[in-house]
């Protein structure tokens, strides 16, 4: 009996060893942020308090050639001790089958070149626009990606009802954390060197379709061109319906972003971004406008950026403004 157990254990060990990934890579970054940020309000404002914060990222990726000739790739990203992007890919030629959460996207990109962070609701509290609204960002999905199509990639993803990350022990997650959704899109250069094109359409259903939580769709059209030391770009997002993550019915809105960056030399870069959000709701009479000015310094392995951002008429309300200032030091390994 002991001999049988030993033999079984040995065979299991060999199987585990044979299935080990051929190559494993570990990387990440440590980021320090210092600055001040205001919550958008109406009327005169004082500067927000200065704060110091840190952000960490750990990336683990691996690959292996399978017996059937396909290549399997695995990736996991941990942000501040929380597992975020997770992905499993099976590739053959230019076709990849994907399963994961936020590790592949068709409609969560931004073509506008920036120095620092783009103008969005993560830096300016109270701003209404979010680039992931209407997409399946945050939901687990599966899909196909085809490379080498007109100098880019075609991606199609589907997220079943109730799918979210970090399930455990085979739990299928039947709780309706969200409705089903899908994304389709193209990202590439269209066969033109220096050009970047982002085209996408996404739909995301709420877990419970009601008058206050309906479906959301977003259409994205973006392009950028690099002239050597200068890059210019613009993107248009047309969002309709509710954002299922908000729990309320957001007004239809159109977002336009434009930006230009200039590389002074190999170390110093300058960038300007301008954004505008137009609302379909007749009660909102003012367009929301955002601006960003950034300067970056690359020390080789360590980057330093200083950025000033502001938003006017946040959420379509006149004189509801905010400002933010941020210094960021980031080291990758």
Phi and psi in degrees as GROMACS dihedral restraints (atoms count N, CA, C in turn):
[ dihedral_restraints ]
;  ai    aj    ak    al  type     phi  dphi    fc
    3     4     5     6     1   -63.7    20    10
    4     5     6     7     1   -38.4    20    10
    6     7     8     9     1   -63.8    20    10
    7     8     9    10     1   -39.4    20    10
    9    10    11    12     1   -64.6    20    10
   10    11    12    13     1   -42.0    20    10
   12    13    14    15     1   -64.7    20    10
   13    14    15    16     1   -40.3    20    10
   15    16    17    18     1   -63.7    20    10
   16    17    18    19     1   -41.3    20    10
   18    19    20    21     1   -65.0    20    10
   19    20    21    22     1   -42.8    20    10
   21    22    23    24     1   -62.1    20    10
   22    23    24    25     1   -43.1    20    10
   24    25    26    27     1   -63.6    20    10
   25    26    27    28     1   -39.1    20    10
   27    28    29    30     1   -65.2    20    10
   28    29    30    31     1   -43.9    20    10
   30    31    32    33     1   -62.5    20    10
   31    32    33    34     1   -42.9    20    10
   33    34    35    36     1   -61.6    20    10
   34    35    36    37     1   -41.3    20    10
   36    37    38    39     1   -63.1    20    10
   37    38    39    40     1   -41.0    20    10
   39    40    41    42     1   -64.0    20    10
   40    41    42    43     1   -40.9    20    10
   42    43    44    45     1   -63.3    20    10
   43    44    45    46     1   -42.3    20    10
   45    46    47    48     1   -62.8    20    10
   46    47    48    49     1   -42.0    20    10
   48    49    50    51     1   -66.0    20    10
   49    50    51    52     1   -40.0    20    10
   51    52    53    54     1   -67.5    20    10
   52    53    54    55     1   -26.4    20    10
   54    55    56    57     1   -93.2    20    10
   55    56    57    58     1     1.8    20    10
   57    58    59    60     1   -63.6    20    10
   58    59    60    61     1   149.6    20    10
   60    61    62    63     1   -69.4    20    10
   61    62    63    64     1   141.4    20    10
   63    64    65    66     1   -71.3    20    10
   64    65    66    67     1   -33.6    20    10
   66    67    68    69     1  -141.6    20    10
   67    68    69    70     1   129.3    20    10
   69    70    71    72     1  -125.8    20    10
   70    71    72    73     1   129.4    20    10
   72    73    74    75     1  -120.5    20    10
   73    74    75    76     1   140.2    20    10
   75    76    77    78     1  -125.0    20    10
   76    77    78    79     1   128.9    20    10
   78    79    80    81     1  -148.0    20    10
   79    80    81    82     1  -178.8    20    10
   81    82    83    84     1   166.1    20    10
   82    83    84    85     1  -163.1    20    10
   84    85    86    87     1  -158.3    20    10
   85    86    87    88     1   157.3    20    10
   87    88    89    90     1  -124.6    20    10
   88    89    90    91     1   129.8    20    10
   90    91    92    93     1  -128.5    20    10
   91    92    93    94     1   132.9    20    10
   93    94    95    96     1  -112.3    20    10
   94    95    96    97     1   132.6    20    10
   96    97    98    99     1  -123.2    20    10
   97    98    99   100     1   131.3    20    10
   99   100   101   102     1  -130.4    20    10
  100   101   102   103     1   133.4    20    10
  102   103   104   105     1   171.6    20    10
  103   104   105   106     1  -169.3    20    10
  105   106   107   108     1  -135.4    20    10
  106   107   108   109     1   146.4    20    10
  108   109   110   111     1  -141.5    20    10
  109   110   111   112     1   138.4    20    10
  111   112   113   114     1  -107.1    20    10
  112   113   114   115     1   151.2    20    10
  114   115   116   117     1   -86.5    20    10
  115   116   117   118     1   129.6    20    10
  117   118   119   120     1   -61.8    20    10
  118   119   120   121     1   124.5    20    10
  120   121   122   123     1  -140.8    20    10
  121   122   123   124     1   168.0    20    10
  123   124   125   126     1   -90.8    20    10
  124   125   126   127     1   135.2    20    10
  126   127   128   129     1   103.6    20    10
  127   128   129   130     1  -171.3    20    10
  129   130   131   132     1   -64.0    20    10
  130   131   132   133     1   146.1    20    10
  132   133   134   135     1  -131.0    20    10
  133   134   135   136     1   148.8    20    10
  135   136   137   138     1  -102.0    20    10
  136   137   138   139     1   159.6    20    10
  138   139   140   141     1   -65.2    20    10
  139   140   141   142     1   142.7    20    10
  141   142   143   144     1   -73.0    20    10
  142   143   144   145     1   164.0    20    10
  144   145   146   147     1   -69.3    20    10
  145   146   147   148     1   147.0    20    10
  147   148   149   150     1   -74.1    20    10
  148   149   150   151     1   137.1    20    10
  150   151   152   153     1  -132.5    20    10
  151   152   153   154     1   151.3    20    10
  153   154   155   156     1  -119.9    20    10
  154   155   156   157     1   126.8    20    10
  156   157   158   159     1  -142.1    20    10
  157   158   159   160     1   160.2    20    10
  159   160   161   162     1  -127.7    20    10
  160   161   162   163     1   150.1    20    10
  162   163   164   165     1  -135.0    20    10
  163   164   165   166     1   135.3    20    10
  165   166   167   168     1  -121.6    20    10
  166   167   168   169     1   148.8    20    10
  168   169   170   171     1  -138.5    20    10
  169   170   171   172     1   133.3    20    10
  171   172   173   174     1  -127.1    20    10
  172   173   174   175     1   123.4    20    10
  174   175   176   177     1  -115.1    20    10
  175   176   177   178     1   130.0    20    10
  177   178   179   180     1  -124.6    20    10
  178   179   180   181     1   124.7    20    10
  180   181   182   183     1  -134.7    20    10
  181   182   183   184     1   153.0    20    10
  183   184   185   186     1  -151.8    20    10
  184   185   186   187     1   161.3    20    10
  186   187   188   189     1  -147.5    20    10
  187   188   189   190     1   157.2    20    10
  189   190   191   192     1  -158.7    20    10
  190   191   192   193     1   138.0    20    10
  192   193   194   195     1   -82.9    20    10
  193   194   195   196     1   124.1    20    10
  195   196   197   198     1   -87.7    20    10
  196   197   198   199     1   163.8    20    10
  198   199   200   201     1   -63.6    20    10
  199   200   201   202     1   -25.3    20    10
  201   202   203   204     1   -87.5    20    10
  202   203   204   205     1     7.5    20    10
  204   205   206   207     1    93.2    20    10
  205   206   207   208     1   -10.3    20    10
  207   208   209   210     1   -80.3    20    10
  208   209   210   211     1   160.8    20    10
  210   211   212   213     1  -110.1    20    10
  211   212   213   214     1   127.7    20    10
  213   214   215   216     1  -102.5    20    10
  214   215   216   217     1   134.3    20    10
  216   217   218   219     1  -126.1    20    10
  217   218   219   220     1   139.1    20    10
  219   220   221   222     1  -123.8    20    10
  220   221   222   223     1   145.7    20    10
  222   223   224   225     1  -148.7    20    10
  223   224   225   226     1   139.5    20    10
  225   226   227   228     1  -140.8    20    10
  226   227   228   229     1   134.5    20    10
  228   229   230   231     1  -120.4    20    10
  229   230   231   232     1   133.6    20    10
  231   232   233   234     1  -117.7    20    10
  232   233   234   235     1   119.9    20    10
  234   235   236   237     1  -108.8    20    10
  235   236   237   238     1   117.4    20    10
  237   238   239   240     1    50.0    20    10
  238   239   240   241     1    50.1    20    10
  240   241   242   243     1    69.3    20    10
  241   242   243   244     1     9.4    20    10
  243   244   245   246     1  -114.9    20    10
  244   245   246   247     1   126.5    20    10
  246   247   248   249     1   -69.2    20    10
  247   248   249   250     1   126.0    20    10
  249   250   251   252     1  -112.9    20    10
  250   251   252   253     1   -98.2    20    10
  252   253   254   255     1   -65.2    20    10
  253   254   255   256     1   130.3    20    10
  255   256   257   258     1  -135.0    20    10
  256   257   258   259     1   134.0    20    10
  258   259   260   261     1  -151.5    20    10
  259   260   261   262     1   146.0    20    10
  261   262   263   264     1  -131.2    20    10
  262   263   264   265     1   125.9    20    10
  264   265   266   267     1  -127.4    20    10
  265   266   267   268     1   141.3    20    10
  267   268   269   270     1  -124.3    20    10
  268   269   270   271     1   114.9    20    10
  270   271   272   273     1  -117.8    20    10
  271   272   273   274     1   142.5    20    10
  273   274   275   276     1  -143.3    20    10
  274   275   276   277     1   115.4    20    10
  276   277   278   279     1    63.1    20    10
  277   278   279   280     1  -127.4    20    10
  279   280   281   282     1   -98.6    20    10
  280   281   282   283     1    11.1    20    10
  282   283   284   285     1  -111.6    20    10
  283   284   285   286     1   131.7    20    10
  285   286   287   288     1  -127.7    20    10
  286   287   288   289     1   128.8    20    10
  288   289   290   291     1   -96.5    20    10
  289   290   291   292     1   131.9    20    10
  291   292   293   294     1  -125.8    20    10
  292   293   294   295     1   143.9    20    10
  294   295   296   297     1  -138.4    20    10
  295   296   297   298     1   131.4    20    10
  297   298   299   300     1   166.3    20    10
  298   299   300   301     1  -168.8    20    10
  300   301   302   303     1  -129.3    20    10
  301   302   303   304     1   113.5    20    10
  303   304   305   306     1    62.2    20    10
  304   305   306   307     1    10.5    20    10
  306   307   308   309     1   -90.6    20    10
  307   308   309   310     1   -13.1    20    10
  309   310   311   312     1  -141.9    20    10
  310   311   312   313     1   137.6    20    10
  312   313   314   315     1  -140.6    20    10
  313   314   315   316     1   146.3    20    10
  315   316   317   318     1  -106.0    20    10
  316   317   318   319     1   -21.7    20    10
  318   319   320   321     1  -139.0    20    10
  319   320   321   322     1    36.6    20    10
  321   322   323   324     1  -128.6    20    10
  322   323   324   325     1    30.1    20    10
  324   325   326   327     1  -105.0    20    10
  325   326   327   328     1   169.8    20    10
  327   328   329   330     1  -144.2    20    10
  328   329   330   331     1   114.3    20    10
  330   331   332   333     1   -79.8    20    10
  331   332   333   334     1   -15.9    20    10
  333   334   335   336     1   -71.2    20    10
  334   335   336   337     1   125.9    20    10
  336   337   338   339     1   -72.4    20    10
  337   338   339   340     1   137.9    20    10
  339   340   341   342     1  -140.2    20    10
  340   341   342   343     1   157.5    20    10
  342   343   344   345     1  -110.4    20    10
  343   344   345   346     1   113.1    20    10
  345   346   347   348     1    98.8    20    10
  346   347   348   349     1  -146.3    20    10
  348   349   350   351     1   -95.4    20    10
  349   350   351   352     1   150.1    20    10
  351   352   353   354     1   -71.2    20    10
  352   353   354   355     1   156.3    20    10
  354   355   356   357     1   -71.3    20    10
  355   356   357   358     1   110.1    20    10
  357   358   359   360     1  -154.0    20    10
  358   359   360   361     1  -173.2    20    10
  360   361   362   363     1   -77.4    20    10
  361   362   363   364     1    -2.8    20    10
  363   364   365   366     1   -80.7    20    10
  364   365   366   367     1   -24.6    20    10
  366   367   368   369     1  -103.2    20    10
  367   368   369   370     1   -35.0    20    10
  369   370   371   372     1  -110.7    20    10
  370   371   372   373     1    98.4    20    10
  372   373   374   375     1   -60.2    20    10
  373   374   375   376     1   129.7    20    10
  375   376   377   378     1   101.7    20    10
  376   377   378   379     1   -13.3    20    10
  378   379   380   381     1   -68.5    20    10
  379   380   381   382     1   143.9    20    10
  381   382   383   384     1   -88.4    20    10
  382   383   384   385     1   -20.7    20    10
  384   385   386   387     1   -88.6    20    10
  385   386   387   388     1   136.0    20    10
  387   388   389   390     1  -132.8    20    10
  388   389   390   391     1   127.4    20    10
  390   391   392   393     1   -65.7    20    10
  391   392   393   394     1   -19.4    20    10
  393   394   395   396     1   -94.6    20    10
  394   395   396   397     1    -1.8    20    10
  396   397   398   399     1   -61.4    20    10
  397   398   399   400     1   132.7    20    10
  399   400   401   402     1    86.1    20    10
  400   401   402   403     1   -11.1    20    10
  402   403   404   405     1   -91.9    20    10
  403   404   405   406     1  -179.1    20    10
  405   406   407   408     1   -97.8    20    10
  406   407   408   409     1    22.7    20    10
  408   409   410   411     1   -53.5    20    10
  409   410   411   412     1   129.4    20    10
  411   412   413   414     1    93.1    20    10
  412   413   414   415     1    -9.9    20    10
  414   415   416   417     1  -106.0    20    10
  415   416   417   418     1   146.9    20    10
  417   418   419   420     1   -74.7    20    10
  418   419   420   421     1   141.7    20    10
  420   421   422   423     1  -148.6    20    10
  421   422   423   424     1   166.9    20    10
  423   424   425   426     1  -134.9    20    10
  424   425   426   427     1   158.3    20    10
  426   427   428   429     1   177.0    20    10
  427   428   429   430     1  -169.6    20    10
  429   430   431   432     1  -124.3    20    10
  430   431   432   433     1   145.4    20    10
  432   433   434   435     1  -132.0    20    10
  433   434   435   436     1   128.6    20    10
  435   436   437   438     1  -115.4    20    10
  436   437   438   439     1   120.1    20    10
  438   439   440   441     1   -91.7    20    10
  439   440   441   442     1   172.8    20    10
  441   442   443   444     1    59.9    20    10
  442   443   444   445     1    40.0    20    10
  444   445   446   447     1  -110.8    20    10
  445   446   447   448     1   106.9    20    10
  447   448   449   450     1    51.4    20    10
  448   449   450   451     1    43.6    20    10
  450   451   452   453     1    73.8    20    10
  451   452   453   454     1    21.4    20    10
  453   454   455   456     1  -157.1    20    10
  454   455   456   457     1  -158.1    20    10
  456   457   458   459     1  -127.8    20    10
  457   458   459   460     1   138.6    20    10
  459   460   461   462     1  -100.5    20    10
  460   461   462   463     1   131.1    20    10
  462   463   464   465     1  -130.3    20    10
  463   464   465   466     1   135.8    20    10
  465   466   467   468     1  -135.9    20    10
  466   467   468   469     1   125.6    20    10
  468   469   470   471     1  -130.1    20    10
  469   470   471   472     1   146.6    20    10
  471   472   473   474     1  -132.6    20    10
  472   473   474   475     1   130.5    20    10
  474   475   476   477     1  -111.3    20    10
  475   476   477   478     1   115.3    20    10
  477   478   479   480     1   -67.2    20    10
  478   479   480   481     1   164.3    20    10
  480   481   482   483     1   -58.9    20    10
  481   482   483   484     1   134.4    20    10
  483   484   485   486     1    78.9    20    10
  484   485   486   487     1     8.4    20    10
  486   487   488   489     1   -82.6    20    10
  487   488   489   490     1   130.0    20    10
  489   490   491   492     1  -150.4    20    10
  490   491   492   493     1   168.8    20    10
  492   493   494   495     1   -78.7    20    10
  493   494   495   496     1   170.8    20    10
  495   496   497   498     1    63.3    20    10
  496   497   498   499     1    38.1    20    10
  498   499   500   501     1   -69.9    20    10
  499   500   501   502     1   167.7    20    10
  501   502   503   504     1  -142.1    20    10
  502   503   504   505     1   146.1    20    10
  504   505   506   507     1    52.1    20    10
  505   506   507   508     1    39.7    20    10
  507   508   509   510     1    77.5    20    10
  508   509   510   511     1     7.6    20    10
  510   511   512   513     1   -61.1    20    10
  511   512   513   514     1   120.9    20    10
  513   514   515   516     1   -78.5    20    10
  514   515   516   517     1    -2.1    20    10
  516   517   518   519     1    63.5    20    10
  517   518   519   520     1    51.7    20    10
  519   520   521   522     1   -70.6    20    10
  520   521   522   523     1   -14.6    20    10
  522   523   524   525     1   -61.3    20    10
  523   524   525   526     1   131.0    20    10
  525   526   527   528     1   -78.3    20    10
  526   527   528   529     1    75.2    20    10
  528   529   530   531     1   -69.2    20    10
  529   530   531   532     1   -22.9    20    10
  531   532   533   534     1  -163.4    20    10
  532   533   534   535     1   167.4    20    10
  534   535   536   537     1   -83.2    20    10
  535   536   537   538     1  -176.2    20    10
  537   538   539   540     1   -77.5    20    10
  538   539   540   541     1   164.1    20    10
  540   541   542   543     1  -163.1    20    10
  541   542   543   544     1   168.9    20    10
  543   544   545   546     1  -151.8    20    10
  544   545   546   547     1   160.4    20    10
  546   547   548   549     1  -137.9    20    10
  547   548   549   550     1   141.9    20    10
  549   550   551   552     1  -136.6    20    10
  550   551   552   553     1   142.4    20    10
  552   553   554   555     1  -172.3    20    10
  553   554   555   556     1   168.9    20    10
  555   556   557   558     1  -128.3    20    10
  556   557   558   559     1   137.1    20    10
  558   559   560   561     1  -138.5    20    10
  559   560   561   562     1   122.4    20    10
  561   562   563   564     1   176.9    20    10
  562   563   564   565     1  -164.6    20    10
  564   565   566   567     1  -109.1    20    10
  565   566   567   568     1     4.5    20    10
  567   568   569   570     1    61.6    20    10
  568   569   570   571     1    19.7    20    10
  570   571   572   573     1    82.8    20    10
  571   572   573   574     1     9.3    20    10
  573   574   575   576     1  -116.5    20    10
  574   575   576   577     1   118.7    20    10
  576   577   578   579     1   -61.0    20    10
  577   578   579   580     1   135.6    20    10
  579   580   581   582     1    90.6    20    10
  580   581   582   583     1   -12.6    20    10
  582   583   584   585     1   -95.8    20    10
  583   584   585   586     1   142.0    20    10
  585   586   587   588     1  -127.1    20    10
  586   587   588   589     1   128.3    20    10
  588   589   590   591     1  -123.2    20    10
  589   590   591   592     1   134.2    20    10
  591   592   593   594     1  -127.1    20    10
  592   593   594   595     1   113.6    20    10
  594   595   596   597     1  -127.5    20    10
  595   596   597   598     1   127.2    20    10
  597   598   599   600     1  -156.6    20    10
  598   599   600   601     1   155.0    20    10
  600   601   602   603     1  -139.1    20    10
  601   602   603   604     1   137.4    20    10
  603   604   605   606     1  -141.3    20    10
  604   605   606   607     1   151.1    20    10
  606   607   608   609     1  -137.9    20    10
  607   608   609   610     1   136.0    20    10
  609   610   611   612     1  -136.1    20    10
  610   611   612   613     1   124.7    20    10
  612   613   614   615     1   -92.4    20    10
  613   614   615   616     1   150.1    20    10
  615   616   617   618     1   -79.8    20    10
  616   617   618   619     1   163.1    20    10
  618   619   620   621     1   -65.8    20    10
  619   620   621   622     1   -32.4    20    10
  621   622   623   624     1  -137.4    20    10
  622   623   624   625     1    99.8    20    10
  624   625   626   627     1   -69.6    20    10
  625   626   627   628     1   110.6    20    10
  627   628   629   630     1  -134.3    20    10
  628   629   630   631     1  -177.7    20    10
  630   631   632   633     1   -64.6    20    10
  631   632   633   634     1   -25.6    20    10
  633   634   635   636     1  -103.4    20    10
  634   635   636   637     1     0.6    20    10
  636   637   638   639     1  -150.8    20    10
  637   638   639   640     1    80.1    20    10
  639   640   641   642     1   -97.0    20    10
  640   641   642   643     1  -159.8    20    10
  642   643   644   645     1   -86.3    20    10
  643   644   645   646     1   158.3    20    10
  645   646   647   648     1  -126.4    20    10
  646   647   648   649     1   142.6    20    10
  648   649   650   651     1  -132.4    20    10
  649   650   651   652     1   154.1    20    10
  651   652   653   654     1  -146.2    20    10
  652   653   654   655     1   137.0    20    10
  654   655   656   657     1  -114.3    20    10
  655   656   657   658     1   129.6    20    10
  657   658   659   660     1  -121.0    20    10
  658   659   660   661     1   131.1    20    10
  660   661   662   663     1  -133.7    20    10
  661   662   663   664     1   115.9    20    10
  663   664   665   666     1  -141.9    20    10
  664   665   666   667     1   153.3    20    10
  666   667   668   669     1  -155.2    20    10
  667   668   669   670     1   147.2    20    10
  669   670   671   672     1  -144.1    20    10
  670   671   672   673     1   153.9    20    10
  672   673   674   675     1  -138.0    20    10
  673   674   675   676     1   136.6    20    10
  675   676   677   678     1  -104.4    20    10
  676   677   678   679     1   119.7    20    10
  678   679   680   681     1  -100.1    20    10
  679   680   681   682     1    35.3    20    10
  681   682   683   684     1    92.2    20    10
  682   683   684   685     1   -99.2    20    10
  684   685   686   687     1   -86.7    20    10
  685   686   687   688     1    -9.3    20    10
  687   688   689   690     1  -118.0    20    10
  688   689   690   691     1   134.9    20    10
  690   691   692   693     1  -128.3    20    10
  691   692   693   694     1   134.3    20    10
  693   694   695   696     1  -128.1    20    10
  694   695   696   697     1   150.2    20    10
  696   697   698   699     1  -164.9    20    10
  697   698   699   700     1   163.5    20    10
  699   700   701   702     1  -149.8    20    10
  700   701   702   703     1   152.4    20    10
  702   703   704   705     1  -144.7    20    10
  703   704   705   706     1   142.6    20    10
  705   706   707   708     1  -122.6    20    10
  706   707   708   709     1   125.8    20    10
  708   709   710   711     1  -119.2    20    10
  709   710   711   712     1   124.7    20    10
  711   712   713   714     1  -109.5    20    10
  712   713   714   715     1   106.0    20    10
  714   715   716   717     1  -103.6    20    10
  715   716   717   718     1   129.6    20    10
  717   718   719   720     1  -128.1    20    10
  718   719   720   721     1   140.4    20    10
  720   721   722   723     1    84.0    20    10
  721   722   723   724     1  -171.5    20    10
  723   724   725   726     1   -82.6    20    10
  724   725   726   727     1   151.6    20    10
  726   727   728   729     1   -88.0    20    10
  727   728   729   730     1   113.5    20    10
  729   730   731   732     1   -55.8    20    10
  730   731   732   733     1   -27.0    20    10
  732   733   734   735     1   -75.8    20    10
  733   734   735   736     1   -16.9    20    10
  735   736   737   738     1   -83.6    20    10
  736   737   738   739     1   -23.7    20    10
  738   739   740   741     1    76.2    20    10
  739   740   741   742     1     6.5    20    10
  741   742   743   744     1  -142.7    20    10
  742   743   744   745     1   165.7    20    10
  744   745   746   747     1   -86.3    20    10
  745   746   747   748     1   103.2    20    10
  747   748   749   750     1   -76.5    20    10
  748   749   750   751     1   146.8    20    10
  750   751   752   753     1   -68.3    20    10
  751   752   753   754     1   148.3    20    10
  753   754   755   756     1   -60.9    20    10
  754   755   756   757     1   140.1    20    10
  756   757   758   759     1  -148.1    20    10
  757   758   759   760     1   155.8    20    10
  759   760   761   762     1  -121.9    20    10
  760   761   762   763     1   128.5    20    10
  762   763   764   765     1  -115.2    20    10
  763   764   765   766     1   132.1    20    10
  765   766   767   768     1  -124.6    20    10
  766   767   768   769     1   128.5    20    10
  768   769   770   771     1  -124.3    20    10
  769   770   771   772     1   140.8    20    10
  771   772   773   774     1  -137.5    20    10
  772   773   774   775     1   143.9    20    10
  774   775   776   777     1  -156.1    20    10
  775   776   777   778     1   158.6    20    10
  777   778   779   780     1  -143.5    20    10
  778   779   780   781     1   138.0    20    10
  780   781   782   783     1  -124.2    20    10
  781   782   783   784     1   151.4    20    10
  783   784   785   786     1  -136.1    20    10
  784   785   786   787     1   121.7    20    10
  786   787   788   789     1   -89.1    20    10
  787   788   789   790     1   104.6    20    10
  789   790   791   792     1   -62.8    20    10
  790   791   792   793     1   -43.6    20    10
  792   793   794   795     1  -156.0    20    10
  793   794   795   796     1  -164.3    20    10
  795   796   797   798     1   -68.4    20    10
  796   797   798   799     1   -16.5    20    10
  798   799   800   801     1  -106.1    20    10
  799   800   801   802     1   -35.6    20    10
  801   802   803   804     1  -110.8    20    10
  802   803   804   805     1   132.1    20    10
  804   805   806   807     1  -131.6    20    10
  805   806   807   808     1   146.6    20    10
  807   808   809   810     1  -122.2    20    10
  808   809   810   811     1   147.6    20    10
  810   811   812   813     1  -149.3    20    10
  811   812   813   814     1   145.0    20    10
  813   814   815   816     1  -132.0    20    10
  814   815   816   817     1   134.1    20    10
  816   817   818   819     1  -131.7    20    10
  817   818   819   820     1   140.5    20    10
  819   820   821   822     1  -130.9    20    10
  820   821   822   823     1   137.4    20    10
  822   823   824   825     1  -131.9    20    10
  823   824   825   826     1   156.1    20    10
  825   826   827   828     1  -145.7    20    10
  826   827   828   829     1   134.2    20    10
  828   829   830   831     1  -120.5    20    10
  829   830   831   832     1   123.4    20    10
  831   832   833   834     1  -108.8    20    10
  832   833   834   835     1   135.7    20    10
  834   835   836   837     1  -107.6    20    10
  835   836   837   838     1   142.2    20    10
  837   838   839   840     1   -80.4    20    10
  838   839   840   841     1   -24.3    20    10
  840   841   842   843     1   -65.8    20    10
  841   842   843   844     1   123.8    20    10
  843   844   845   846     1   -68.2    20    10
  844   845   846   847     1   -16.4    20    10
  846   847   848   849     1   -74.8    20    10
  847   848   849   850     1   -17.9    20    10
  849   850   851   852     1  -100.3    20    10
  850   851   852   853     1   105.4    20    10
  852   853   854   855     1   -96.1    20    10
  853   854   855   856     1    -7.5    20    10
  855   856   857   858     1  -118.1    20    10
  856   857   858   859     1   139.2    20    10
  858   859   860   861     1   -78.8    20    10
  859   860   861   862     1   140.6    20    10
  861   862   863   864     1   -83.0    20    10
  862   863   864   865     1   131.4    20    10
  864   865   866   867     1  -127.2    20    10
  865   866   867   868     1   137.0    20    10
  867   868   869   870     1  -127.6    20    10
  868   869   870   871     1   149.2    20    10
  870   871   872   873     1  -140.0    20    10
  871   872   873   874     1   147.4    20    10
  873   874   875   876     1  -143.5    20    10
  874   875   876   877     1   136.1    20    10
  876   877   878   879     1  -126.3    20    10
  877   878   879   880     1   125.2    20    10
  879   880   881   882     1  -135.4    20    10
  880   881   882   883     1   150.9    20    10
  882   883   884   885     1  -132.4    20    10
  883   884   885   886     1   135.8    20    10
  885   886   887   888     1  -125.3    20    10
  886   887   888   889     1   148.2    20    10
  888   889   890   891     1  -132.6    20    10
  889   890   891   892     1   120.6    20    10
  891   892   893   894     1  -101.3    20    10
  892   893   894   895     1   116.9    20    10
  894   895   896   897     1   -96.2    20    10
  895   896   897   898     1     3.6    20    10
  897   898   899   900     1    81.9    20    10
  898   899   900   901     1    89.0    20    10
  900   901   902   903     1    93.4    20    10
  901   902   903   904     1   -22.5    20    10
  903   904   905   906     1  -129.6    20    10
  904   905   906   907     1   128.9    20    10
  906   907   908   909     1  -118.4    20    10
  907   908   909   910     1   142.7    20    10
  909   910   911   912     1  -125.2    20    10
  910   911   912   913     1   128.7    20    10
  912   913   914   915     1  -129.3    20    10
  913   914   915   916     1   143.1    20    10
  915   916   917   918     1  -123.3    20    10
  916   917   918   919     1   133.0    20    10
  918   919   920   921     1  -142.3    20    10
  919   920   921   922     1   134.9    20    10
  921   922   923   924     1  -114.5    20    10
  922   923   924   925     1   128.0    20    10
  924   925   926   927     1  -129.3    20    10
  925   926   927   928     1   152.0    20    10
  927   928   929   930     1  -152.5    20    10
  928   929   930   931     1   152.5    20    10
  930   931   932   933     1  -132.3    20    10
  931   932   933   934     1   139.4    20    10
  933   934   935   936     1  -119.4    20    10
  934   935   936   937     1   144.6    20    10
  936   937   938   939     1    56.5    20    10
  937   938   939   940     1    47.9    20    10
  939   940   941   942     1   -56.1    20    10
  940   941   942   943     1   132.8    20    10
  942   943   944   945     1    68.0    20    10
  943   944   945   946     1    12.9    20    10
  945   946   947   948     1    86.8    20    10
  946   947   948   949     1     7.4    20    10
  948   949   950   951     1   -97.1    20    10
  949   950   951   952     1   124.5    20    10
  951   952   953   954     1   -59.8    20    10
  952   953   954   955     1   137.8    20    10
  954   955   956   957     1    64.0    20    10
  955   956   957   958     1    18.7    20    10
  957   958   959   960     1   -96.7    20    10
  958   959   960   961     1    95.4    20    10
  960   961   962   963     1  -120.1    20    10
  961   962   963   964     1   165.5    20    10
  963   964   965   966     1  -158.2    20    10
  964   965   966   967     1   157.0    20    10
  966   967   968   969     1  -134.0    20    10
  967   968   969   970     1   157.1    20    10
  969   970   971   972     1  -147.5    20    10
  970   971   972   973     1   144.7    20    10
  972   973   974   975     1  -130.4    20    10
  973   974   975   976     1   135.5    20    10
  975   976   977   978     1  -143.0    20    10
  976   977   978   979     1   132.0    20    10
  978   979   980   981     1  -114.8    20    10
  979   980   981   982     1   128.3    20    10
  981   982   983   984     1  -127.3    20    10
  982   983   984   985     1   132.5    20    10
  984   985   986   987     1  -120.3    20    10
  985   986   987   988     1   122.4    20    10
  987   988   989   990     1  -130.0    20    10
  988   989   990   991     1   129.1    20    10
  990   991   992   993     1  -121.2    20    10
  991   992   993   994     1   128.7    20    10
  993   994   995   996     1  -105.2    20    10
  994   995   996   997     1   153.1    20    10
